[in-house]
Amino acid sequence: MSKRETDKSALKKALDSDWPQIQKHLIEKAAEEAGQDNPHEPYWTTDEDGTRVLNFSPDSWWLKHFDERVVLLDLPGVAVMNTQHWHVGAAVSTIHDAYNMGRAESGGECFAEDDILAHIERFARGQFVAIRTSGPGAGHAVGMATTMRTTRPPTAPILPWIEAIGDLRLAAHEPSGDWLYGAEMAVRHMYRRKGIGTGLYRVRFDLVRSLNLRGWYAVGMLMGYKDHADAMDVVEYGERVIAGEIKDPTVTMQMNRGFRAVSVATAYDDEPQAGDAGVLIVWENPDYVEGGDTG
Ligand SMILES: CC(C)(COP(=O)(O)OP(=O)(O)OC[C@H]1O[C@@H](n2cnc3c(N)ncnc32)[C@H](O)[C@@H]1OP(=O)(O)O)[C@@H](O)C(=O)NCCC(=O)NCCS
């Protein structure tokens, strides 16, 4: 084995197995310097305007609270699980990364940390993250997905995104809704094309089955439209994606995961890359039992 290969495998070993210890040491040292008694517990501070702020280190929470039994899907170096409150910061920055948003551009109609916490309160089983399980950044989300339940079927007229979800805290979630509605999904650029998105779909198909829902639908944004905007309008682009003539990085990926692409939805959400449009995608649960227990 060449020296370079030996160095590489030593580095890999250190990142996979020794990193948690290194992380722990760094967190404890930082807490000591900040005068915080227990580095692994969150603590509250009060801002100048009286706002109470919860402070915690996601790294620290990862080291203290990760339990393999809550992992829904194990991928190489990444685990998919239901979102915990220590994931919210990384879940929001994953959305920013996936949509090429600077922090300054966020706000408006984009989930913030408090919104993700509200989603967990409302429908914990429908919130997902893909987190790194080894190396620097272990415990941080690199992919995320937000869903809610609704009684509104996919055959009803498509509502713009914010109306469909009610508000950024998923006010439209109906605990006994018989359809799952996909409100958001994002994977960081650096982690794409590694099966993380597919994993986030798998756990949601499992959720639909285990809750005995009729199915799942969403509007997949036509994220590749920006490369075709000079040649055609967004409706033509969407129809050609549905017909399989053009590959869209988001909608074709969703069609390849088992969704039926139904129709183009214009003015769905403010997303310049997609000409604000998407495609209604539907998955009917083949195991649905009429009148069965719906979780
Ligand atoms: C859409 C999105 C979530 C997909 O995430 P992802 O993690 O890249 O998805 P996957 O890796 O599972 O699949 C993407 C493609 O990579 C391929 N792939 C998966 N693992 C691979 C690997 N190890 N090597 C090469 N290709 C791979 C998949 O087969 C798939 O291609 P296909 O559809 O032609 O089969 C991501 O591109 C994204 O965040 N986009 C921006 C935000 C967005 O559009 N969100 C959805 C709004 S509706």
The ligand as an ORCA input file, in Angstrom:
! r2SCAN-3c Opt
* xyz 0 1
  C     -34.699     16.968     -5.779
  C     -33.618     16.652     -4.742
  C     -34.258     16.674     -3.351
  C     -33.041     15.245     -5.053
  O     -32.112     14.882     -4.022
  P     -30.914     13.825     -4.246
  O     -30.398     13.480     -2.902
  O     -29.954     14.333     -5.236
  O     -31.702     12.583     -4.852
  P     -31.083     11.132     -5.203
  O     -29.609     11.130     -5.059
  O     -31.829     10.107     -4.440
  O     -31.505     10.990     -6.714
  C     -31.106     11.935     -7.710
  C     -30.548     11.207     -8.892
  O     -29.262     10.719     -8.550
  C     -29.198      9.337     -8.870
  N     -28.325      8.702     -7.889
  C     -28.661      8.265     -6.657
  N     -27.572      7.725     -6.062
  C     -26.546      7.851     -6.948
  C     -25.187      7.519     -6.901
  N     -24.649      6.936     -5.832
  N     -24.429      7.825     -7.983
  C     -24.962      8.423     -9.070
  N     -26.261      8.783     -9.167
  C     -27.028      8.498     -8.123
  C     -30.622      8.860     -8.764
  O     -30.837      7.657     -9.478
  C     -31.378     10.020     -9.324
  O     -31.410     10.027    -10.728
  P     -32.667      9.443    -11.557
  O     -33.893     10.201    -11.122
  O     -32.282      9.698    -12.971
  O     -32.788      8.003    -11.190
  C     -32.450     17.693     -4.795
  O     -31.979     17.747     -6.107
  C     -32.827     19.097     -4.336
  O     -32.743     19.424     -3.148
  N     -33.224     19.968     -5.297
  C     -33.549     21.373     -5.009
  C     -34.779     21.519     -4.174
  C     -35.975     20.844     -4.793
  O     -36.181     20.805     -5.991
  N     -36.822     20.297     -3.904
  C     -38.043     19.618     -4.285
  C     -39.084     20.648     -4.492
  S     -40.586     19.904     -5.022
*
